[in-house]
């Protein structure tokens, strides 16, 4: 067996490949692919940085789930949406990865493709509906979820990264008209400066999430189409 190899977990029509993720080769890297054609594939949605006990939460227009992508009749994605009434709404999807080496250091990189209706030079309340909606990739030894008002992990605030999350871009579509409501695809990829450095739990698990931290005080809706996550061991 080679000392370094890629374990491909194919989350597509087959729901995943039968691979031994508990190999004793501590140098192995893992690549996880998700396209939501067979359901949520272990991903769930969450919201934070808003008053969850507000008397009328309908004004936030929160929604999420696997659905048909816009302008298609057969392709699916994970949609998430909300109206940023709190001027700080964080909308995210999360999954728990298992079968990694226990209590070990990894670097985590992501390539995420999503559909957005926001142009790149548009004005809005509080900020731009595109460039003021920051995309963050994060991790946690515990499940990321709302704790009182904020997220239970340090994701940073709007244009700032945090101890558990890095900004990897925004939802603005270059050259898109501000008046058009059509959804257009965009792909973001981590770099050597935005990849995550993390340690797995004693059972070889880790939580990962991707989400948007908004300074735009309007309505945002996204469709996550394809997510590829690579976890590589580090010293």
Order of alpha helices (4+ residues) and beta strands (2+ residues): beta-beta-beta-beta-beta-beta-beta-beta-beta-beta-beta-beta-beta-beta-beta
